Amino acid sequence: MAKARSGRGEQGQLDAVDLGIFLELQRDGRAPFVAVADRLGVSEAHVRRRTARLIDAQVFSITAVADPKLFGIDCMAWLAILAHQARATSVAEALVSLPEIDYVVQTAGEFNVMAEAACPSSQALYTLLGRIRDIPGVQLIETSVYLDLHCQQFQWSLNGNSRAVRARGESELEPLDVDIVAQLHHDGRASFRQIASQLGVSERTVSTRVARLMDDNVLQVIAVGDPATLGFDSMAWLCMRVREGADLKRTAAALANVAGIDYVVVSTGRYDLMAELVCRDRAHLLEMLQHGVGQIREIVRVESFLYLRLLYPSAIGAWGAARSLGNTSWFNGHDE
């Protein structure tokens, strides 16, 4: 079992070159090292060596960001849990040890623990909920099943230049597309020749299909890591109701365009939309709530659950494609 990591990295974990490499690879995880080196004013060998060290240390990973259904996750849900206050921390830590749970937060608000569940089926989710109810201190679970993962993006620092990956039904993709995405999830910088050899197809077939998936915004290959490493210290989960007759898809699209929103879902339950907001500080978070989310007329109510503590089981953890798939421990420090 992977060691749970609290997602409160420090910006000091990355020096200027490390940070520059990370940002360049967030724009394009497959960018040639020679191009990254040229933009940063260092040698290609230096970029290659630094990148390998940071990846080996689990500071970030270069991976595919795509619809979780492509990875066999067909049932995702947000779990709002009321835990006995004296046991809230132990409940959160028990949750993050469960393989179906990819993301746990202790929050300020009506519920003091929240978690995201990623399961292969609704039956698996049902079984998981039974196990969670047996955790000492759990008093109430409110489950919101995701009807649509509208978009996911993990690029908070690119001043609005990032592209959101939008969910797309698995039936619309050929099995070979799914296999290619799976290969890129394992290693985002694997060569097309390597992938082609693994799948028994031509290199040209792989390159053509990857280009199409990226052009269609079905797939990104980027560096993903903890936003706190980049100095984003205020995060919140937003639960929203929309006005009667509002177009949910259109409202979700407007929400996804708000700076700092990295994840938007349409859900069952008392809320129509849910989203994650990542900001630099409390003032920035307030500004985005008022002048970003607050300007979407279709949204009539917003409940904000401020993250007090964030836990996830891996370096990719909450920040990678199909957020439950990371399985290695976070690196707590590194040497030059």
N, C-alpha and C positions, 0 to 999 in steps of 0.2 A: 504494500500500500504506500502511495506517495505521501510524503510529509506535507502537512498543511502549512501553507505560508500565508501570513498576514500581508495583504497588499499595500503596505505602507513603505515602499522603497524610498530612498532619498536621492535627490537629484545629484548629490555628490558621488553616487556610485559610478557615474559616467563622466569622464573628462571630456574636453572639448572635441577631441578627435573621435572618441567613442560615440558621443552624442551626434556628431556630424554623420558618421557612418550609419547610425541607427535611422536618422531622419532621411538620408538618401535611400536607404533600403525600405523605408516605409512608403516612399513614393513608388518604388519599383524594386521588389525583392530580388529580381533577376537581372538588375542593372549590371553591366560589366564592371568588374573591379577597376579596370583602367579608367573608366568614365568617372566612377566615384572618386578615385584618387586624384584625377585632374581637377574636379570641382573642389576638393578639400585641400589641394596643394601639397599632397604627400605622395609617397611612392605606392605603386600598385602592390608591391610585396608587403608594405606596411598595412595597407587596407586588408589584404587577404589574411595576414597573420592576426590582426586585431579582430576581424570578423569571426575567424575560427575560434579564437579564445573566448569571445563573448558568447558565441553559440554553445561551445562546450561547457561554459560556466552557467548556462541557462539564464543569462541576463536578458536575452531575447531569442526568439526562434524565427526562422523564415519559413512560412507555411502558407497553405492555401486557405483563403477565407471564402467560404461558399455556403450554400444552403445545407444545414445539418442533415437533412433527409438524404443527401448524397452519401453520408457516412453511416446510414442505417439507423439514424435517430428519427423515429416517426412520431414521437409523443413528447413534447416539452411542456413544462408548466412552471409557473411561479408560485412558490409556497410562502404564504404569510403566516407566521407562527407566533402565537402568544405563549411565551414560556414564563414559568415562575421567575421573578426577577433575580432571585438568588442563584438560579440555575441557567440563566440566559447564556453565559459564556460556555458552560459545559455542553449545553444543547447545541450551540453553534459548532463546537469542535467535534461533537459526535456526528453531526450532519455531514461535515466536510470529509469525514472518513468513509462515507458511503460512496460506492463507485458510481451510482447514478446521479450524484450531486456534484455539480461542477463549480458552484459559486455560492458562497454564504456571506451574509452581512448581518451585523448587529446594527440596529437602526433606532432612530428617535421617531416615535409616532405611535399609532394605535397598536402595531405589532413590534416586538422587540428583536425578532429574528426573522430573516427572510432568506430564501434559497431558490436556486434554479435547478430543476430536475430535468434530465435528458434521458429518455428511456426508448427502447426499441418498439414498445407497444403500449396501448392503454392498460392492458393487463399487467404489464411490468410496473406501470405507475401506480396502479391499485395496490399491488403487493408492497411497493416502496412506502406508500402512505401508511400501511399497517405497521411496518417496521418503525417508522418515525413516531407514530402514536405511542409506541412502547418505550421511547426514550424518556428517562426520568426528567420531569420538569416541563414536558410538553403539555399544555393545557388546551390549545385550540389550533387547528390548521385550516386555513382558508386557501383553497386551491383554484388557481386561474390557469386553465389549459390554453396554450397558444393555438389559435385558429390559423394565424398567418404570421410568420416571421417576415415583416415587411422589408427590413434591411438591417445590415450590420456593417459597421465600419469602425476601425480601430486606429484612426489617424487624427489625433486631437490637435496636432501642432502645425498643421499645414495651411492654416488661414483659409479654410473653406475650399481648398483645392482637391481634397480627397473625393473619391468616388465610392458611394455606398454600394455594397453587394446586395442585390435584391433576391428574395427567395424565388425559386422556380420549381415547379412540380417535377418530381423525378421522372414521370412518364414522358416529359418533353425532351429528355436527354437520352441518348443512346447509351447502352451499357459501356461502350468503349470510352465515352466522355466521363462517365462516373469513375471508371478505372484510372483514367489519366488524372482526374482531380485527386483521387486517393493517393496516387504516387507523389503528387506535388504536396499533399498534406504531410506526407512522411519526410520529404526533403524538397523544399521550395526551390532550391537551386540545382536539383538534379538535371543533367543535360537531357535534351530531347532524345539523343541517341541512347542513353541509359534507359529512359522510360520506354522507348520503342523496343529495345531488346527485352525488357521485362514483360511487355505485353504482346510481343510477337507481331508488331506492325512496323511500318516504315517510319523513319524519322520525320519525313515530310508530313505524314498523316498526323503525327503528334503535334508538330508545330502549327499546322493549319487549324486543328481543333482547339488548341489552347488560345490561339489568336481570336478565334470566333467566340469562345466563351468569355474572354476578356472584353471584347468589343460589345458583347451583349450584357455586360455587367453581371454575369452569372458567377464570375470567378475573379479574385485578385490573388496575387502572390506577393506578400509583403512581410516585413519584419513586424512582429507583434511582441509587446512586453507590457510591463506594469506602467500605467499612466503616471503614478506617483514618482517614478524615476525621472519623468520629464517635468516635474513640478506641478502636476495637477492634483491639488490637495483637497478638493471639495467635490464630492460625488453624491448623487441622490437617485433614487428610483422613483419615477413619477407614475401615478395611477390616475387616469383621466376618464371623465365622462364627456360625451359629445351631445350636442343638441339633437332633438328629435328630427329625424329625416336627413341628418348629415351623411355625406358620403364618407364611409370609413376609410376607404382606400385613398381618397383625395386628402383627407385630413391627416392620415398617416404619412403621406408623401410630404405635406407641408411641415409636419413635425420633424421629419428626417432632415429637412433643410435648415433647421435651427442649429446654430453653432454650438458644439458641445454634445449634441445628441448623437450617441454612437450605436443605439440599438432600439428598434421600434417593433412592437408586436401588437397584433389584434388578439384579444383574449376573451374567454368566457368569464362569467361571474358578474360582479357589480360594476366592474370597470370595463370600458370599451377599448381603451388603448393603454399600453404601458410602454415606458421608455426609460433609458438610462441617460443621465446628464452628467458629464465630466467637465469640471471647471477648475480654474487655477486657484481660486479662493472663494470664501463665502460671498464677498461683494460681487464677484463675477457670476456666481451661481444665482444670486438674487436678480442681477441684471438680465440673465438669460430667461429666468422665470417670468419676469415682468415684460421685457421687451422682445422676447423670442416666443416662448410658448404662449404667453399672455396675449399676443397679437393674433393668434389663430382663432377666428370668431366662432368656429364650429366647436371648440373646446369650451365647455361651460363650467367644468369643475376640475381642479387639480389637487391631488393629495401628494405631498412630497415627503419621502422617507429619507432623511439624511443618513448617510453611511457613517457610523461611529467606528466600526471595525470591519475590515474586509478579509475574508479567508478564501483561499482556493487551493486545490491540491497540487498545482504545478506552476512552472514558469509561464507556460502558455495559459493555463487555467482559464480565467474568465475572458481572456483577450484573443483567443484563437478561433479558427473555424471549428464549428461544432464544439462548443466551449468545453465539453466534458472530455475531450480526447487527449489532452496533455497528461502525461504520466510520470514526470520527473520532478525532483525537488528543486526549489528555487535556490539560486546561489547567493550566499550571504556576504560575499566579498570576493575580490580578485586581486591578483598581483600582476604587475607589469611583466 
